Amino acid sequence: MPTSTRARLVDAAFSLFEEHGFTETTVDEITARAGTGRTTFFRHFRGKEDVVFPDHDLLLPRVEARLATATATTRDVALREAARIVLDHYLEEGATARARYRLTRTVPALRDREDASAQRYLRLFRQQISTWMRDEPDGHLRAELLAAAVITAHNHVLRRWLREETDDVDAAFDTALTRALAETPPSAPVTSTVVVHTGNPDVEQVLREVRAALT
Amino acid sequence: MPTSTRARLVDAAFSLFEEHGFTETTVDEITARAGTGRTTFFRHFRGKEDVVFPDHDLLLPRVEARLATATATTRDVALREAARIVLDHYLEEGATARARYRLTRTVPALRDREDASAQRYLRLFRQQISTWMRDEPDGHLRAELLAAAVITAHNHVLRRWLREETDDVDAAFDTALTRALAETPPSAPVTSTVVVHTGNPDVEQVLREVRAALT
């Protein structure tokens, strides 16, 4: 499979960043190693920083499109799948994503830019969730909490994968999203959601507590 | 009550920022209006940007100290009170806090710096909560979710107050923190925590569902 020019530039840049440091590496060194010219480089990237990051301008609209297909009743699967789009992008990048992680840990300007990107995803999720919860009590607050939970769960799993701390990223993602979504269950105006956290084996006692809570 | 030199510098700076813009205002103009010299200015602030922000280096240790007094069983009140320390600081600032909010909305560099400060509080809460949840299943994930929920709830109320959208900031804070804390209830190894969300008036049906779920 032929490697795209863009991918060759990214590979060349990351290997130079790891060898000589981000600050020390120049665009000319990157193009020399990739075997392209400066014009080609600037057709793909605005500058050296751009090479480091995923193309969020392509990724964000895909996430937005997935969220936009959902309604209040289908929201949980939409939130899972939308977050998964982002995670999958990093998994497909593989070694590049891990090299970026090492780099952003050591260059504050890159870390700040990464934090700013995370804010864009948070805002996107919050805006979409707000449209689903607009008419519910504390809808805007709950939308913010749910968006924060989904992004936090996603980032938790992504970070563990980047650090090579997880063997089963699919299971970790499922667990994390289940935790995040359980925190702000959809409003259920007729059916009931009862969440019981118990280590108490005495079912009758728990049922008495539930009855007391309901009556 | 005599106004402190620091407070006079802050007042002078904010009135100039609002009249002429942040970028256009110089340190010399600020000191001239405050009736002090440059040396005095630089005894209080490292530069023009520093005048804009609350003194997080004083505020963060107070928050940390409050969190450090708590244990897993007293965590909820500690989280409430720690978040409240930050909110109270902004409430005491009053008009200055609202002027800062208008300013950071319009100057991207200031907004980025504010986002970076928010990350410091998030990290502080996360680290402390992690020590309480370390040995629980998914403890690190849950600590991240809870920290994100507390910070999100705090910021939600603060933002509403800064925009003058809330008449009763105390009630808004209580509601928001209750929502945030309800999302990640403390683990209860022996006793039971029962959270019932229901619009169903048929208590017996709810109890049948709970029994089925428990057995």
Contacts between the chains, C-beta under 8 A, distances in Angstrom:
chain1	res1	chain2	res2	distance
A	112	B	112	6.6
A	112	B	116	6.5
A	115	B	115	6.6
A	115	B	116	7.1
A	115	B	119	6.3
A	116	B	112	6.6
A	116	B	115	7.1
A	119	B	115	6.4
A	138	B	175	6.7
A	138	B	176	7.9
A	138	B	179	6.4
A	140	B	156	7.4
A	141	B	153	7.0
A	141	B	156	5.2
A	141	B	175	7.7
A	141	B	176	5.7
A	141	B	179	6.1
A	142	B	179	6.7
A	144	B	152	5.1
A	144	B	155	8.0
A	144	B	156	5.5
A	145	B	149	5.6
A	145	B	152	5.5
A	145	B	153	6.8
A	145	B	179	6.4
A	145	B	180	6.4
A	145	B	183	6.6
A	148	B	148	4.4
A	148	B	149	6.6
A	148	B	151	7.8
A	148	B	152	4.4
A	149	B	145	5.6
A	149	B	148	6.6
A	149	B	149	6.9
A	149	B	183	7.3
A	151	B	148	7.8
A	152	B	144	5.1
A	152	B	145	5.5
A	152	B	148	4.4
A	153	B	141	7.0
A	153	B	145	6.8
A	155	B	144	8.0
A	156	B	140	7.4
A	156	B	141	5.2
A	156	B	144	5.5
A	175	B	138	6.7
A	175	B	141	7.6
A	176	B	138	7.9
A	176	B	141	5.7
A	179	B	138	6.4
A	179	B	141	6.1
A	179	B	142	6.7
A	179	B	145	6.4
A	180	B	145	6.4
A	183	B	145	6.6
A	183	B	149	7.3
A	183	B	183	3.7
A	183	B	184	6.6
A	184	B	183	6.5
A	185	B	197	6.7
A	188	B	197	6.5
A	188	B	198	7.6
A	188	B	199	6.9
A	189	B	199	4.9
A	190	B	199	5.8
A	190	B	200	6.6
A	191	B	199	8.0
A	191	B	200	6.8
A	192	B	196	7.3
A	192	B	197	7.0
A	192	B	198	3.9
A	192	B	199	7.5
A	192	B	200	4.6
A	192	B	205	7.9
A	192	B	206	5.1
A	192	B	209	6.5
A	193	B	197	4.6
A	193	B	198	7.2
A	194	B	194	7.3
A	194	B	195	7.5
A	194	B	196	5.2
A	194	B	197	7.4
A	194	B	198	7.1
A	194	B	206	6.5
A	194	B	209	6.5
A	194	B	210	5.2
A	194	B	213	7.2
A	195	B	194	7.8
A	195	B	195	4.6
A	195	B	196	7.9
A	195	B	197	7.6
A	196	B	192	6.5
A	196	B	193	7.6
A	196	B	194	5.5
A	196	B	195	7.8
A	196	B	210	6.5
A	196	B	213	7.0
A	196	B	214	6.7
A	197	B	185	6.2
A	197	B	187	7.2
A	197	B	188	5.9
A	197	B	192	7.0
A	197	B	193	4.7
A	197	B	195	7.9
A	198	B	188	7.0
A	198	B	191	7.9
A	198	B	192	4.0
A	198	B	193	7.4
A	198	B	194	8.0
A	198	B	214	7.7
A	199	B	188	6.8
A	199	B	189	4.7
A	199	B	190	5.8
A	199	B	192	8.0
A	200	B	190	6.4
A	200	B	191	6.8
A	200	B	192	5.0
A	203	B	211	6.7
A	203	B	214	4.9
A	203	B	215	5.9
A	205	B	192	7.6
A	206	B	192	5.1
A	206	B	194	7.1
A	206	B	210	7.4
A	206	B	214	6.2
A	207	B	207	5.8
A	207	B	210	6.2
A	207	B	211	6.1
A	207	B	214	7.7
A	209	B	192	5.7
A	209	B	194	5.2
A	210	B	194	5.3
A	210	B	196	6.6
A	210	B	206	7.2
A	210	B	207	6.1
A	210	B	210	5.1
A	211	B	203	6.6
A	211	B	207	6.1
A	213	B	194	5.4
A	213	B	196	5.2
A	214	B	196	6.0
A	214	B	198	7.1
A	214	B	203	4.8
A	214	B	206	6.1
A	214	B	207	7.7
A	215	B	203	5.9
